[in-house]
Amino acid sequence: MPVAPPSLLVRDLLFAYPDGHQALHGVDLRIEPGERVALLGPNGAGKTTLVLHLNGILAAGAGSVEIAGLPVEKRHVQEIRRRVGIVFQDPDDQLFMPTVREDVAFGPANFGLAPADVAHRVTEALAAVGMAEHTDRSPLHLSGGQRRRVALATVLACDPEILVLDEPSSNLDPVARRELAEVLLGLGRTMLMVTHDLPYALQLCPRSVILDDGVVVADGPTRDLLADRELLARHRLELPFGFAL
Amino acid sequence: MGAGHAHPLHLPRESVVHRLPPQIKIVAAFLGVLCVVATPREAFPVFAGYLAVLVGVWVAARIPPGWILRRSLIEAPFVVLAVLLPFTGPGPQVEWLGLTLSEPGLLGAWNILVKGTLGVLTSLTLAATTPMRDLLVGLQRLHAPAMVTTITTLMLRYMEVIAGEARRMRLARLSRGHDPRFLWQAGATARGVGALFLRSYERGERVHLAMLSRGWTGAMPVLTADTTTRADWVRGLAPVGIAALLAVTGWVIA
């Protein structure tokens, strides 16, 4: 039986911004299908830069990125963008269409699905995040937690190989935060979650990777990494007040 | 559809006119205004005919005339210009209530007033019967340039986001003792506008990234199936047919 290729394979990725700032100094990362991995690191560590490489928005200076065996290259950038579902930090950036339905339909329609299939995907994705009854509303009139779940649905509707979440818990009240966690755990999808919210990483991701100054400095079970206070301190990370592992 | 985008000029009703596909209403309004503009200004009764057609549409759309008339006040600033013409226009002059008025000026004022009013009333009728979102769908179906429909779609979504941002920035200024009533503090307001522009610009870049990430290739995907029938077109353009006949009558009698 052939072994499925890893959902995400990053090899020796280097990247410098046009102004000469070297953001990634050789990143290696391998995520198997079904894994949920947290990407931790201080501000300016290169997390966002790495994320923008995964779907070909930024092009690697050197090294390679593969999504389920398909290299991220210009000639199949459209298929890559379907396979990598990025949920951005601010849902107001992600939800740009006038209604929830149109926003969720935007991706599948761009990826060439027939209208009937698009409609089906919209229904399914909104049901998966518990927002089925808000289909025809404007994102303006949803709460922060609801917007976040719709933003997730816009990506789920594209049926991605890997979900990439940028700070999913930011600006959420405790209930919305928990509800989102329940939705994410229920999806059963491969996930890379960029976050500063260490307890959230522990709750959702069995494995964590710490990125600092453009390289992966630690990779292991989330609980082990978060228990290592020295390691966290070296990379400007710490558990919130009152937490101990 | 379009819930949450009820603009102040829209009057949600169940009616034949409301149900018409948006692109037909846009075409009808455009052609209707063309007919009005093309009518010679001396063909006075024809303009009454146009008004009658509009009233007919309002009845069919169940819009109270008062509702439309109140909103047509938007035209008032333009009327001022028209009112000046009889006093400033060239001769020959006519006497009226002790005032000496220019005859071409009077006709010019009448021309602006009647055509402007009919134009405003037509646009208001279109707006009252069509939500913003549907207007965009209509433009898209009429093959308006993709750039235009994209920008308008995004504007529809972000207008309130940006207004909210402006509100928060204003609160932050007021909380730190800013009082925009004083002229010397106008600078802070101006810088605030600049900052708002930068914020919106940066948001624009982030939205663009989000669009690219979901396969954006330069045009909004068509998401609503077009089920327009020939009968819809006939129904929608019927008032325009009457308007065209009126315009022709105008040319004959003037």
Chai-1 contact restraints between the chains, C-beta under 6 A:
chainA,res_idxA,chainB,res_idxB,connection_type,confidence,min_distance_angstrom,max_distance_angstrom,comment,restraint_id
A,N55,B,S213,contact,1.0,0.0,6.0,A-B,restraint_1
A,Q78,B,G215,contact,1.0,0.0,6.0,A-B,restraint_2
A,R81,B,S213,contact,1.0,0.0,6.0,A-B,restraint_3
A,R81,B,G215,contact,1.0,0.0,6.0,A-B,restraint_4
A,I86,B,S213,contact,1.0,0.0,6.0,A-B,restraint_5
A,F88,B,A210,contact,1.0,0.0,6.0,A-B,restraint_6
A,D92,B,V161,contact,1.0,0.0,6.0,A-B,restraint_7
A,D93,B,R206,contact,1.0,0.0,6.0,A-B,restraint_8
A,D93,B,V207,contact,1.0,0.0,6.0,A-B,restraint_9
A,D93,B,A210,contact,1.0,0.0,6.0,A-B,restraint_10
A,Q94,B,A210,contact,1.0,0.0,6.0,A-B,restraint_11
A,F96,B,L154,contact,1.0,0.0,6.0,A-B,restraint_12
A,F96,B,R157,contact,1.0,0.0,6.0,A-B,restraint_13
A,F96,B,V207,contact,1.0,0.0,6.0,A-B,restraint_14
A,P98,B,H5,contact,1.0,0.0,6.0,A-B,restraint_15
A,P98,B,R133,contact,1.0,0.0,6.0,A-B,restraint_16
A,P98,B,L156,contact,1.0,0.0,6.0,A-B,restraint_17
A,P98,B,R157,contact,1.0,0.0,6.0,A-B,restraint_18
A,E102,B,L223,contact,1.0,0.0,6.0,A-B,restraint_19
A,A105,B,L223,contact,1.0,0.0,6.0,A-B,restraint_20
A,F106,B,R214,contact,1.0,0.0,6.0,A-B,restraint_21
A,G107,B,R214,contact,1.0,0.0,6.0,A-B,restraint_22
A,G107,B,G215,contact,1.0,0.0,6.0,A-B,restraint_23
A,A109,B,P221,contact,1.0,0.0,6.0,A-B,restraint_24
A,A109,B,L223,contact,1.0,0.0,6.0,A-B,restraint_25
A,N110,B,G215,contact,1.0,0.0,6.0,A-B,restraint_26
A,N110,B,P221,contact,1.0,0.0,6.0,A-B,restraint_27
A,F111,B,G215,contact,1.0,0.0,6.0,A-B,restraint_28
A,P115,B,A225,contact,1.0,0.0,6.0,A-B,restraint_29
A,D136,B,A3,contact,1.0,0.0,6.0,A-B,restraint_30
A,R137,B,A3,contact,1.0,0.0,6.0,A-B,restraint_31
A,R137,B,G4,contact,1.0,0.0,6.0,A-B,restraint_32
A,S138,B,G4,contact,1.0,0.0,6.0,A-B,restraint_33
A,L140,B,E160,contact,1.0,0.0,6.0,A-B,restraint_34
A,H141,B,G4,contact,1.0,0.0,6.0,A-B,restraint_35
